[in-house]
């Protein structure tokens, strides 16, 4: 295989954690139907094909199930992450636990502690099954020093996160009403509703209401 095609292949393999839709956002622009797709990942948006190939050789693929900790407050910072897919909640663990922000595909995580050469100021946990690309400190510092487009993209990503942090994060409100709808007349919707109400009663008051009881 020609060397340049081999480098292209390594780039694709480095982003193998992502599905095809995510790959479109991270591959070099010539692989895309429109290079504007790379704007979904601000830290990569201005990088050349050669820099993306270099990055592909440096990052490590990380997959985490929902509920897993990515970093903990006070940990020594040794790497940063690019969110490839999923959802991450950044929190102060407390008590009480305080939700600071929620990160999505294309966001960066952990870069501030690397720039400060310090420890993590907050904890981060996978809210959903999550895919990350991890860049270690030495490679991060080399890109900052030798790749102005990466530094500019990183600055823009940090600016967007700072702007987002000024808006209060409203935690999701737990559902108060749950409807059980049978797909046909033979579906045991009433039995399922009663079983669910019984299970939920261990966590608070429940009031089952059926179509029969309302009539």
HUQUIBEL-V844645 format. One record per residue. N is the residue number from 1. RES is the residue in one letter. SS is DSSP state (A for helix, B for strand, O for the rest). OMEGA is omega as a letter, one per 40 degrees, with the letter a starting at -180 (NA if undefined). BURIAL is + if it has 9 or more other ideal C-beta (glycine too) atoms within 8 Angstrom, else -. Layout:
n: <N	N>
res: <RES	RES>
ss: <SS	SS>
omega: <OMEGA	OMEGA>
burial: <BURIAL	BURIAL>
This chain:
n: <1	2	3	4	5	6	7	8	9	10	11	12	13	14	15	16	17	18	19	20	21	22	23	24	25	26	27	28	29	30	31	32	33	34	35	36	37	38	39	40	41	42	43	44	45	46	47	48	49	50	51	52	53	54	55	56	57	58	59	60	61	62	63	64	65	66	67	68	69	70	71	72	73	74	75	76	77	78	79	80	81	82	83	84	85	86	87	88	89	90	91	92	93	94	95	96	97	98	99	100	101	102	103	104	105	106	107	108	109	110	111	112	113	114	115	116	117	118	119	120	121	122	123	124	125	126	127	128	129	130	131	132	133	134	135	136	137	138	139	140	141	142	143	144	145	146	147	148	149	150	151	152	153	154	155	156	157	158	159	160	161	162	163	164	165	166	167	168	169	170	171	172	173	174	175	176	177	178	179	180	181	182	183	184	185	186	187	188	189	190	191	192	193	194	195	196	197	198	199	200	201	202	203	204	205	206	207	208	209	210	211	212	213	214	215>
res: <X	X	X	X	X	X	X	X	X	X	X	X	X	X	X	X	X	X	X	X	X	X	X	X	X	X	X	X	X	X	X	X	X	X	X	X	X	X	X	X	X	X	X	X	X	X	X	X	X	X	X	X	X	X	X	X	X	X	X	X	X	X	X	X	X	X	X	X	X	X	X	X	X	X	X	X	X	X	X	X	X	X	X	X	X	X	X	X	X	X	X	X	X	X	X	X	X	X	X	X	X	X	X	X	X	X	X	X	X	X	X	X	X	X	X	X	X	X	X	X	X	X	X	X	X	X	X	X	X	X	X	X	X	X	X	X	X	X	X	X	X	X	X	X	X	X	X	X	X	X	X	X	X	X	X	X	X	X	X	X	X	X	X	X	X	X	X	X	X	X	X	X	X	X	X	X	X	X	X	X	X	X	X	X	X	X	X	X	X	X	X	X	X	X	X	X	X	X	X	X	X	X	X	X	X	X	X	X	X	X	X	X	X	X	X>
ss: <O	O	A	A	A	A	A	A	A	A	A	A	A	A	O	O	O	O	O	A	A	A	A	A	A	A	O	O	A	A	A	O	O	O	A	A	A	A	A	A	O	A	A	A	O	O	O	O	A	A	A	A	A	A	A	A	A	A	O	B	B	B	B	B	O	O	O	O	B	B	B	O	O	O	O	B	O	O	B	B	B	B	B	B	B	O	O	B	B	B	B	B	O	O	O	O	O	B	B	B	B	B	B	O	O	O	O	B	B	O	A	A	A	A	A	A	O	O	B	O	O	O	B	B	B	B	O	O	O	B	B	B	B	B	B	B	A	A	A	A	A	A	A	A	A	A	O	A	A	A	A	A	A	A	A	A	A	A	A	A	A	A	A	A	A	O	O	O	O	O	O	O	O	O	O	O	O	O	O	O	O	O	O	O	O	O	O	O	A	A	A	A	A	A	A	A	A	A	A	A	A	A	A	O	O	O	O	O	O	O	A	A	A	A	O>
omega: <i	a	a	i	i	i	i	a	i	i	i	a	i	i	a	i	a	i	a	a	i	i	i	a	a	i	i	a	a	i	a	i	i	a	i	a	a	i	i	i	a	a	i	a	a	a	i	i	a	i	i	i	i	i	a	i	a	a	i	a	i	i	a	i	i	i	a	i	i	i	i	i	a	i	i	a	i	a	i	a	i	a	i	i	a	a	a	i	i	a	i	a	i	e	e	i	a	i	a	i	i	a	a	a	i	i	i	a	i	a	a	i	i	i	i	a	a	a	a	a	a	i	i	a	i	i	i	i	a	i	a	i	a	i	a	a	a	i	i	a	i	i	i	a	a	a	a	a	i	i	i	i	i	i	i	i	i	i	i	i	i	i	a	a	i	i	a	i	a	i	i	i	i	i	i	i	i	a	i	a	i	a	i	a	a	a	a	a	a	a	i	i	i	i	i	i	i	i	a	a	i	a	a	a	i	i	i	i	i	i	i	a	i	a	NA>
burial: <-	-	-	-	-	+	+	+	+	+	+	+	-	+	+	-	+	+	-	-	-	+	+	+	+	+	+	+	-	-	-	+	-	-	-	-	+	+	-	-	+	+	+	+	+	-	+	-	-	-	+	+	+	-	+	+	-	+	+	-	+	+	+	+	-	-	-	+	-	+	+	-	+	-	-	-	+	-	+	+	+	+	+	+	+	+	+	+	+	+	+	+	-	-	-	-	-	-	+	+	+	+	+	-	+	+	+	+	+	+	+	-	+	+	-	-	-	-	-	+	-	+	+	+	+	+	+	-	+	+	+	+	+	+	+	+	+	-	+	+	+	-	+	+	-	-	+	-	+	+	+	+	+	+	-	+	+	+	-	+	+	-	-	-	-	-	-	-	-	-	-	-	-	-	-	-	-	-	-	+	-	+	-	-	-	-	-	-	+	+	-	+	+	+	-	+	+	-	-	+	+	-	-	-	-	-	-	-	-	-	-	-	-	-	->
